[in-house]
Amino acid sequence: MSTNHDSYISPFQTRYASKEMQYIFSEDNKFKTWRRLWIALAKAEKANGLDITDAQIASLEKYKDDINYDVAIAREKECRHDVMSHVYAYGVQCPDAKGIIHLGATSCYVGDNTDVLVMKEALLVVRRKLVGVMALLAKFADEYKAMPALAYTHLQPAQLTTVGKRATLWLNELYMDYEELEHRINTLALLGSKGTTGTQASFVELFDGDSAKIKAVEQSIAKELGIEKIVPVSGQTYSRKMDYNVVSTLSGIAQSAMKFGNDMRLLANFKEMEEPFEKSQIGSSAMPYKRNPMRCERICALARYVMADVLNPAFTAGTQWFERTLDDSANKRISVAEAFLGVDAILNIMLNVCDGLVVYPKVVRARIMSELPFMASENIMMSAVKKGGDRQELHEKIRVYAQQAAKVVKEEGGKNDLIERICADESFGLNFEEIEAILKPEDFTGRSEQQVTEYLTEVIAPVLAAHKEALGEKAELSV
């Protein structure tokens, strides 16, 4: 926890996001990536015939992670340009190479390419944590695949499902996010070396109009940086729709997380399930008995932030006049980074919650049995018909009895006595034991158990097998 109390510090920094994700969007990571890009540019230009020496590149390599921030900061106060201040600072450390640093490039060469590299690095962390959550939910779904539970439509009791089948609904939304995440990771493209308006005019000058060499430089840079896709055309920047698409993917994860969090909060109210509760955790300052679903509430709160944040890159993409404006600069610095920090925080909480989900089987069963007589009325009626009862007569009677039983429950606060009413009516010809045999919850869950097994085997197992390094990750929460 920070001890700096006299200035604003983002809660992502002190409470929510991991140090790992914070570093990815740090100034240090950004400026070190700039230097990697300048080295890649120099190597590519040398390989294609420009007068750049091995000694100059070695000098750049020597200082690639040793940034003289004091020089850069002092220079920026003079020139008011962050890229050129760092070009200057790098040149101070590498005087023999200062003439070839950033040769032919524009600010967006380092700015935009760095943004893409940083987003890829962050997406890989998101994927790792997302798969970790998926693994925990898969294990839970398998463990509880056969346990009957009330399903709800319109938040009213509906036909039965199983605890595990419901977990696959949470899991499948995350799987959809995983597929979208894979697509984003695999389609990210660098800006490359496009010049001030995307025409590569400065490189035409450097390479005497040799298009093959200009294209080779760009390919070499991309290969050096580990993203071989390059945007085919651009203005000064890559299309800001790329940022929108990435943040939309993050918004999708937030949506899935909010669905999970809200369902868990409702289940906690029903006392069917709970998030893990620490031994000394305080649920309420005023009500010591309370076990509030604090972590799931936090998931929902952060998810709302990320979902709203996606509007920022949408507007940014729409306000790029012609080859570029600076409408994006200040907004982009905040919105893309904080979307990642938000999703990182959400997944950290989900890793924690899904690693210790609590189920109360007796409450789950009791809630089923309070509603099952209504749901089983058709089965009860058919059993009575098999014994010689008149279907039309029995249908009307069971309709009336069900309404009477519902009135006892809703208006008098009593228990569901539908079974007692049916047993007392000789026209049904059924005793309590016979009806109890009909009211076996396991017979009302359809293919829930088989669906869970099929889904985990056919859909989720291949994902987990492909990302074994993501399994077993733990998340320690600050609060």
FENRA-V182571 format. One record per residue. N is the residue number from 1. RES is the residue in one small letter. PHI is phi in whole degrees, -180 to 180 (999 if undefined). PSI is psi in whole degrees, -180 to 180 (999 if undefined). D_LAST is the distance of its C-alpha to the last C-alpha in Angstrom with 1 decimal. Layout:
n: <N & N>
res: <RES & RES>
phi: <PHI & PHI>
psi: <PSI & PSI>
d_last: <D_LAST & D_LAST>
This chain:
n: <1 & 2 & 3 & 4 & 5 & 6 & 7 & 8 & 9 & 10 & 11 & 12 & 13 & 14 & 15 & 16 & 17 & 18 & 19 & 20 & 21 & 22 & 23 & 24 & 25 & 26 & 27 & 28 & 29 & 30 & 31 & 32 & 33 & 34 & 35 & 36 & 37 & 38 & 39 & 40 & 41 & 42 & 43 & 44 & 45 & 46 & 47 & 48 & 49 & 50 & 51 & 52 & 53 & 54 & 55 & 56 & 57 & 58 & 59 & 60 & 61 & 62 & 63 & 64 & 65 & 66 & 67 & 68 & 69 & 70 & 71 & 72 & 73 & 74 & 75 & 76 & 77 & 78 & 79 & 80 & 81 & 82 & 83 & 84 & 85 & 86 & 87 & 88 & 89 & 90 & 91 & 92 & 93 & 94 & 95 & 96 & 97 & 98 & 99 & 100 & 101 & 102 & 103 & 104 & 105 & 106 & 107 & 108 & 109 & 110 & 111 & 112 & 113 & 114 & 115 & 116 & 117 & 118 & 119 & 120 & 121 & 122 & 123 & 124 & 125 & 126 & 127 & 128 & 129 & 130 & 131 & 132 & 133 & 134 & 135 & 136 & 137 & 138 & 139 & 140 & 141 & 142 & 143 & 144 & 145 & 146 & 147 & 148 & 149 & 150 & 151 & 152 & 153 & 154 & 155 & 156 & 157 & 158 & 159 & 160 & 161 & 162 & 163 & 164 & 165 & 166 & 167 & 168 & 169 & 170 & 171 & 172 & 173 & 174 & 175 & 176 & 177 & 178 & 179 & 180 & 181 & 182 & 183 & 184 & 185 & 186 & 187 & 188 & 189 & 190 & 191 & 192 & 193 & 194 & 195 & 196 & 197 & 198 & 199 & 200 & 201 & 202 & 203 & 204 & 205 & 206 & 207 & 208 & 209 & 210 & 211 & 212 & 213 & 214 & 215 & 216 & 217 & 218 & 219 & 220 & 221 & 222 & 223 & 224 & 225 & 226 & 227 & 228 & 229 & 230 & 231 & 232 & 233 & 234 & 235 & 236 & 237 & 238 & 239 & 240 & 241 & 242 & 243 & 244 & 245 & 246 & 247 & 248 & 249 & 250 & 251 & 252 & 253 & 254 & 255 & 256 & 257 & 258 & 259 & 260 & 261 & 262 & 263 & 264 & 265 & 266 & 267 & 268 & 269 & 270 & 271 & 272 & 273 & 274 & 275 & 276 & 277 & 278 & 279 & 280 & 281 & 282 & 283 & 284 & 285 & 286 & 287 & 288 & 289 & 290 & 291 & 292 & 293 & 294 & 295 & 296 & 297 & 298 & 299 & 300 & 301 & 302 & 303 & 304 & 305 & 306 & 307 & 308 & 309 & 310 & 311 & 312 & 313 & 314 & 315 & 316 & 317 & 318 & 319 & 320 & 321 & 322 & 323 & 324 & 325 & 326 & 327 & 328 & 329 & 330 & 331 & 332 & 333 & 334 & 335 & 336 & 337 & 338 & 339 & 340 & 341 & 342 & 343 & 344 & 345 & 346 & 347 & 348 & 349 & 350 & 351 & 352 & 353 & 354 & 355 & 356 & 357 & 358 & 359 & 360 & 361 & 362 & 363 & 364 & 365 & 366 & 367 & 368 & 369 & 370 & 371 & 372 & 373 & 374 & 375 & 376 & 377 & 378 & 379 & 380 & 381 & 382 & 383 & 384 & 385 & 386 & 387 & 388 & 389 & 390 & 391 & 392 & 393 & 394 & 395 & 396 & 397 & 398 & 399 & 400 & 401 & 402 & 403 & 404 & 405 & 406 & 407 & 408 & 409 & 410 & 411 & 412 & 413 & 414 & 415 & 416 & 417 & 418 & 419 & 420 & 421 & 422 & 423 & 424 & 425 & 426 & 427 & 428 & 429 & 430 & 431 & 432 & 433 & 434 & 435 & 436 & 437 & 438 & 439 & 440 & 441 & 442 & 443 & 444 & 445 & 446 & 447 & 448 & 449 & 450 & 451 & 452 & 453 & 454 & 455 & 456 & 457 & 458 & 459 & 460 & 461 & 462 & 463 & 464 & 465 & 466 & 467 & 468 & 469 & 470 & 471 & 472 & 473 & 474 & 475 & 476 & 477 & 478 & 479>
res: <m & s & t & n & h & d & s & y & i & s & p & f & q & t & r & y & a & s & k & e & m & q & y & i & f & s & e & d & n & k & f & k & t & w & r & r & l & w & i & a & l & a & k & a & e & k & a & n & g & l & d & i & t & d & a & q & i & a & s & l & e & k & y & k & d & d & i & n & y & d & v & a & i & a & r & e & k & e & c & r & h & d & v & m & s & h & v & y & a & y & g & v & q & c & p & d & a & k & g & i & i & h & l & g & a & t & s & c & y & v & g & d & n & t & d & v & l & v & m & k & e & a & l & l & v & v & r & r & k & l & v & g & v & m & a & l & l & a & k & f & a & d & e & y & k & a & m & p & a & l & a & y & t & h & l & q & p & a & q & l & t & t & v & g & k & r & a & t & l & w & l & n & e & l & y & m & d & y & e & e & l & e & h & r & i & n & t & l & a & l & l & g & s & k & g & t & t & g & t & q & a & s & f & v & e & l & f & d & g & d & s & a & k & i & k & a & v & e & q & s & i & a & k & e & l & g & i & e & k & i & v & p & v & s & g & q & t & y & s & r & k & m & d & y & n & v & v & s & t & l & s & g & i & a & q & s & a & m & k & f & g & n & d & m & r & l & l & a & n & f & k & e & m & e & e & p & f & e & k & s & q & i & g & s & s & a & m & p & y & k & r & n & p & m & r & c & e & r & i & c & a & l & a & r & y & v & m & a & d & v & l & n & p & a & f & t & a & g & t & q & w & f & e & r & t & l & d & d & s & a & n & k & r & i & s & v & a & e & a & f & l & g & v & d & a & i & l & n & i & m & l & n & v & c & d & g & l & v & v & y & p & k & v & v & r & a & r & i & m & s & e & l & p & f & m & a & s & e & n & i & m & m & s & a & v & k & k & g & g & d & r & q & e & l & h & e & k & i & r & v & y & a & q & q & a & a & k & v & v & k & e & e & g & g & k & n & d & l & i & e & r & i & c & a & d & e & s & f & g & l & n & f & e & e & i & e & a & i & l & k & p & e & d & f & t & g & r & s & e & q & q & v & t & e & y & l & t & e & v & i & a & p & v & l & a & a & h & k & e & a & l & g & e & k & a & e & l & s & v>
phi: <999 & -67 & -104 & -86 & -102 & -106 & -150 & -68 & -128 & -62 & -60 & -60 & -76 & -99 & -123 & -115 & -76 & -74 & -60 & -60 & -71 & -61 & -68 & -55 & -99 & -80 & -62 & -61 & -64 & -63 & -72 & -67 & -68 & -55 & -66 & -61 & -69 & -67 & -67 & -61 & -65 & -63 & -62 & -66 & -68 & -64 & -63 & -108 & 104 & -76 & -81 & -126 & -101 & -61 & -65 & -64 & -67 & -62 & -64 & -62 & -62 & -60 & -108 & -64 & -111 & -112 & -88 & -85 & -60 & -60 & -68 & -64 & -65 & -63 & -67 & -65 & -63 & -85 & -98 & 56 & -144 & -65 & -66 & -68 & -68 & -79 & -61 & -62 & -62 & -63 & -66 & -64 & -75 & -123 & -58 & -71 & -111 & -62 & -73 & -112 & -72 & 71 & -65 & 82 & -95 & -114 & -55 & -68 & -59 & -84 & -63 & -72 & -63 & -65 & -58 & -66 & -63 & -67 & -62 & -64 & -58 & -70 & -62 & -66 & -67 & -60 & -61 & -59 & -72 & -62 & -64 & -61 & -65 & -59 & -64 & -66 & -69 & -64 & -63 & -64 & -60 & -67 & -65 & -113 & -63 & -105 & -82 & -61 & -152 & -65 & -95 & -135 & -120 & 60 & 61 & -114 & -55 & -131 & -53 & -70 & -125 & -126 & -58 & -69 & -63 & -61 & -62 & -68 & -67 & -64 & -65 & -67 & -67 & -67 & -64 & -61 & -65 & -60 & -62 & -65 & -63 & -59 & -62 & -64 & -60 & -79 & -111 & -59 & -133 & -72 & -67 & 81 & -120 & -103 & 84 & -69 & -124 & 88 & -94 & 62 & -60 & -66 & -79 & -60 & -66 & -65 & -109 & 51 & 77 & -80 & -62 & -60 & -69 & -62 & -69 & -66 & -59 & -63 & -64 & -65 & -62 & -62 & -64 & -62 & -91 & 87 & -126 & -85 & -80 & -130 & -60 & -70 & -140 & -159 & -86 & -70 & -117 & -71 & -59 & -71 & -64 & -63 & -64 & -59 & -63 & -66 & -68 & -63 & -62 & -66 & -62 & -60 & -63 & -62 & -61 & -63 & -65 & -64 & -59 & -60 & -62 & -67 & -61 & -65 & -65 & -67 & -64 & -65 & -64 & -75 & 65 & -87 & -143 & -145 & -74 & -58 & -128 & -69 & -56 & -108 & -68 & -101 & -81 & -155 & -71 & -106 & -125 & -60 & -78 & -75 & -126 & -70 & -79 & -62 & -71 & -69 & -63 & -67 & -56 & -65 & -65 & -68 & -62 & -61 & -63 & -67 & -63 & -72 & -63 & -63 & -65 & -61 & -66 & -65 & -67 & -61 & -62 & -83 & -113 & -89 & -69 & 48 & -82 & 167 & -134 & -96 & -56 & -82 & -58 & -66 & -64 & -63 & -58 & -89 & -67 & -69 & -60 & -73 & -62 & -67 & -63 & -65 & -68 & -58 & -64 & -60 & -68 & -60 & -67 & -65 & -59 & -70 & -68 & -73 & -83 & -155 & -58 & -106 & -117 & -111 & -56 & -69 & -69 & -57 & -67 & -63 & -68 & -61 & -68 & -74 & -113 & -59 & -55 & -64 & -69 & -92 & -58 & -63 & -64 & -63 & -62 & -67 & -64 & -68 & -63 & -61 & -89 & 107 & -74 & -88 & -60 & -62 & -65 & -67 & -61 & -65 & -64 & -68 & -63 & -67 & -62 & -64 & -66 & -66 & -65 & -64 & -65 & -61 & -68 & -81 & -97 & -107 & 72 & -88 & -89 & -66 & -110 & -58 & -64 & -60 & -64 & -68 & -61 & -77 & -100 & -65 & -67 & -81 & 65 & -121 & -99 & -61 & -63 & -67 & -69 & -61 & -65 & -72 & -85 & -101 & -51 & -59 & -84 & -116 & -101 & 59 & -100 & -51 & -61 & -66 & -61 & -61 & -61 & -63 & -65 & -63 & -73 & -86 & -107 & -85 & -54 & -62 & -66 & -65 & -66 & -77 & -133 & -60 & -68 & -89 & -83 & 85 & -71 & -109 & -131 & -91 & -96 & -74 & -136>
psi: <132 & 147 & 6 & 103 & 0 & 10 & 158 & 134 & 132 & 135 & -24 & -34 & -39 & -25 & -34 & -61 & 151 & 156 & -35 & -49 & -35 & -39 & -38 & -38 & 18 & 161 & -39 & -46 & -38 & -50 & -31 & -36 & -37 & -45 & -36 & -39 & -38 & -37 & -44 & -39 & -46 & -43 & -44 & -40 & -38 & -45 & -22 & 23 & -2 & 157 & 76 & 135 & 160 & -35 & -40 & -44 & -39 & -38 & -45 & -42 & -39 & -36 & 16 & -30 & 5 & 80 & 127 & 77 & -36 & -40 & -43 & -43 & -44 & -41 & -38 & -32 & -28 & -47 & -12 & 36 & 114 & -42 & -48 & -29 & -35 & -30 & -45 & -48 & -41 & -40 & -32 & -39 & -32 & 68 & -32 & -19 & 1 & -27 & -17 & 2 & 128 & 23 & 118 & -4 & 164 & 170 & -36 & -16 & -47 & -39 & -55 & -43 & -36 & -42 & -42 & -45 & -40 & -43 & -39 & -45 & -43 & -39 & -36 & -37 & -44 & -44 & -44 & -46 & -37 & -45 & -36 & -42 & -43 & -40 & -41 & -42 & -34 & -43 & -43 & -45 & -41 & -40 & -35 & 22 & -25 & -2 & 111 & 148 & 154 & 134 & 163 & 130 & 137 & 22 & 25 & 146 & 133 & -173 & 153 & 151 & -160 & 160 & -42 & -38 & -42 & -39 & -31 & -25 & -42 & -44 & -40 & -33 & -38 & -34 & -40 & -39 & -39 & -45 & -41 & -39 & -45 & -43 & -44 & -46 & -43 & -14 & 1 & 137 & 139 & 155 & -35 & -148 & 86 & -14 & -174 & -32 & 16 & 4 & -8 & 27 & -38 & -32 & -28 & -40 & -46 & -38 & 23 & 39 & 11 & 98 & -36 & -42 & -40 & -43 & -35 & -38 & -47 & -45 & -39 & -41 & -47 & -43 & -41 & -35 & -6 & 9 & 105 & -10 & 139 & 139 & 136 & -38 & 154 & 165 & -137 & -29 & 165 & 156 & 131 & -3 & -25 & -43 & -43 & -45 & -41 & -48 & -31 & -39 & -42 & -38 & -38 & -42 & -41 & -40 & -46 & -41 & -40 & -40 & -47 & -49 & -43 & -42 & -43 & -37 & -39 & -43 & -33 & -39 & -38 & -11 & 25 & -39 & 159 & 156 & 162 & 147 & 119 & 151 & -39 & 14 & 141 & 121 & -34 & 140 & -24 & -24 & 93 & -23 & -13 & 145 & 77 & 144 & 64 & -39 & -40 & -32 & -40 & -39 & -48 & -39 & -47 & -36 & -40 & -39 & -47 & -42 & -37 & -33 & -26 & -19 & -30 & -57 & -23 & -48 & -38 & -44 & -34 & -9 & 24 & 95 & 126 & -121 & -19 & 155 & 175 & 17 & -31 & -26 & -61 & -43 & -44 & -38 & -36 & -51 & -44 & -46 & -46 & -26 & -43 & -43 & -38 & -46 & -37 & -45 & -44 & -47 & -33 & -44 & -41 & -37 & -40 & -48 & -46 & -12 & -3 & 35 & 135 & 130 & 139 & 90 & -38 & -37 & -43 & -45 & -43 & -39 & -36 & -50 & -23 & -20 & -23 & -38 & -38 & -47 & -29 & 6 & -38 & -44 & -41 & -44 & -43 & -36 & -39 & -38 & -40 & -26 & 7 & 4 & 159 & 120 & -46 & -44 & -45 & -36 & -45 & -43 & -44 & -32 & -44 & -45 & -39 & -41 & -39 & -43 & -39 & -36 & -40 & -44 & -49 & -39 & -29 & -10 & 19 & -177 & 160 & 112 & 25 & -42 & -43 & -40 & -42 & -43 & -33 & -11 & 111 & -21 & -19 & -28 & 28 & 139 & 175 & -41 & -39 & -42 & -39 & -36 & -32 & -34 & 54 & 108 & -37 & -22 & -2 & 13 & 8 & -133 & 22 & -51 & -46 & -37 & -42 & -49 & -46 & -44 & -47 & -40 & -46 & -32 & -49 & -40 & -44 & -36 & -47 & -36 & -33 & -15 & 53 & -28 & -17 & -9 & 142 & 9 & 137 & 155 & 119 & 126 & 144 & -34 & 999>
d_last: <10.3 & 13.6 & 16.2 & 18.3 & 18.3 & 21.6 & 21.0 & 18.8 & 16.1 & 14.8 & 11.1 & 11.9 & 12.5 & 9.7 & 6.6 & 8.2 & 11.5 & 12.6 & 14.9 & 17.6 & 17.7 & 17.3 & 20.3 & 22.3 & 22.4 & 22.9 & 26.1 & 27.0 & 26.9 & 28.9 & 31.6 & 32.0 & 32.6 & 35.1 & 37.0 & 37.0 & 38.6 & 41.2 & 42.1 & 42.4 & 44.6 & 46.8 & 47.3 & 48.2 & 50.6 & 52.2 & 52.7 & 54.4 & 56.9 & 55.5 & 56.4 & 53.2 & 53.5 & 51.6 & 51.2 & 49.5 & 47.0 & 46.4 & 45.7 & 43.1 & 41.5 & 41.5 & 39.2 & 37.1 & 33.8 & 35.0 & 34.5 & 36.1 & 33.7 & 35.6 & 38.7 & 37.1 & 35.4 & 38.7 & 40.6 & 38.4 & 39.1 & 42.8 & 42.9 & 39.9 & 39.3 & 36.3 & 38.1 & 41.4 & 39.7 & 38.1 & 41.5 & 43.0 & 40.5 & 41.0 & 44.8 & 44.6 & 43.3 & 45.7 & 48.8 & 51.0 & 48.8 & 47.9 & 50.7 & 49.3 & 45.6 & 44.7 & 48.3 & 49.1 & 45.5 & 43.8 & 40.3 & 39.0 & 40.1 & 37.2 & 34.9 & 35.2 & 35.6 & 32.5 & 30.6 & 31.8 & 31.1 & 27.5 & 27.0 & 28.5 & 26.2 & 23.1 & 24.7 & 25.2 & 21.5 & 20.8 & 23.6 & 22.4 & 19.0 & 20.8 & 23.3 & 20.7 & 19.3 & 23.0 & 23.9 & 21.4 & 22.6 & 26.2 & 25.8 & 24.6 & 27.4 & 29.9 & 28.9 & 29.2 & 31.9 & 34.5 & 32.6 & 34.0 & 31.8 & 32.7 & 32.4 & 32.1 & 33.9 & 33.5 & 30.9 & 34.0 & 34.8 & 36.7 & 38.3 & 36.3 & 34.1 & 32.1 & 28.4 & 28.8 & 30.8 & 28.2 & 25.6 & 28.2 & 28.0 & 24.4 & 25.3 & 28.4 & 26.7 & 24.5 & 27.9 & 29.4 & 26.6 & 27.3 & 31.0 & 30.4 & 28.2 & 31.0 & 33.5 & 31.6 & 31.2 & 34.9 & 36.2 & 34.6 & 37.4 & 37.9 & 39.8 & 42.1 & 44.6 & 45.9 & 46.9 & 46.6 & 47.6 & 47.1 & 50.8 & 50.5 & 53.3 & 52.4 & 52.5 & 55.8 & 57.1 & 55.7 & 57.1 & 60.3 & 59.4 & 58.9 & 56.5 & 56.2 & 54.8 & 52.5 & 51.0 & 50.9 & 48.9 & 46.3 & 46.2 & 46.0 & 43.0 & 41.1 & 42.0 & 40.9 & 37.4 & 36.9 & 37.1 & 40.8 & 40.7 & 41.8 & 42.1 & 45.8 & 46.3 & 44.3 & 44.8 & 43.2 & 39.8 & 38.7 & 38.5 & 35.2 & 35.3 & 33.8 & 30.6 & 30.8 & 31.3 & 28.3 & 25.9 & 27.5 & 26.6 & 23.0 & 23.4 & 24.8 & 21.8 & 19.7 & 22.4 & 22.3 & 18.5 & 18.9 & 21.8 & 19.9 & 16.9 & 19.6 & 21.7 & 18.9 & 18.3 & 22.0 & 22.4 & 19.9 & 22.2 & 25.1 & 23.6 & 24.7 & 21.4 & 17.7 & 14.5 & 13.6 & 12.6 & 11.5 & 14.3 & 12.8 & 10.2 & 11.4 & 12.6 & 14.3 & 15.3 & 18.9 & 19.4 & 18.4 & 19.8 & 17.4 & 15.3 & 13.9 & 13.1 & 9.8 & 9.0 & 12.6 & 12.6 & 10.2 & 12.6 & 15.4 & 14.4 & 14.0 & 17.1 & 19.0 & 18.4 & 19.7 & 22.5 & 23.7 & 23.4 & 26.2 & 28.7 & 28.5 & 30.1 & 32.4 & 33.8 & 33.9 & 36.0 & 38.3 & 39.0 & 40.2 & 43.8 & 46.3 & 45.3 & 42.2 & 40.8 & 37.9 & 36.3 & 33.8 & 32.8 & 30.3 & 28.9 & 28.7 & 26.8 & 23.9 & 24.1 & 24.4 & 21.8 & 19.1 & 20.1 & 19.4 & 16.1 & 15.2 & 16.6 & 15.0 & 11.5 & 12.9 & 14.5 & 11.6 & 10.0 & 13.6 & 14.3 & 11.7 & 13.0 & 16.6 & 16.6 & 16.7 & 18.1 & 19.8 & 23.3 & 25.4 & 29.0 & 30.9 & 29.2 & 29.7 & 33.4 & 34.0 & 32.9 & 35.3 & 38.1 & 37.8 & 38.6 & 40.5 & 43.9 & 43.8 & 43.0 & 45.6 & 48.4 & 50.1 & 50.1 & 51.4 & 54.1 & 55.2 & 55.5 & 57.7 & 59.8 & 60.5 & 61.9 & 64.3 & 62.5 & 63.1 & 60.2 & 60.8 & 61.2 & 58.1 & 56.0 & 56.9 & 56.4 & 52.9 & 52.0 & 53.1 & 51.5 & 48.1 & 48.3 & 49.2 & 46.4 & 43.9 & 45.3 & 44.7 & 41.1 & 40.4 & 42.7 & 43.1 & 39.7 & 41.6 & 41.2 & 42.6 & 46.2 & 47.6 & 48.6 & 50.4 & 52.4 & 53.3 & 54.4 & 56.6 & 58.4 & 61.2 & 61.7 & 58.5 & 60.0 & 56.6 & 55.4 & 51.8 & 51.6 & 52.8 & 50.2 & 47.4 & 48.4 & 48.0 & 44.5 & 42.9 & 39.6 & 39.9 & 43.0 & 41.3 & 38.6 & 41.1 & 40.2 & 36.5 & 36.4 & 38.8 & 36.9 & 33.7 & 35.7 & 37.6 & 34.6 & 32.6 & 35.7 & 37.2 & 34.2 & 31.0 & 32.6 & 34.2 & 30.9 & 29.2 & 32.3 & 32.3 & 28.8 & 28.6 & 26.6 & 23.6 & 23.6 & 21.3 & 18.5 & 15.1 & 11.7 & 9.0 & 5.5 & 3.8 & 0.0>
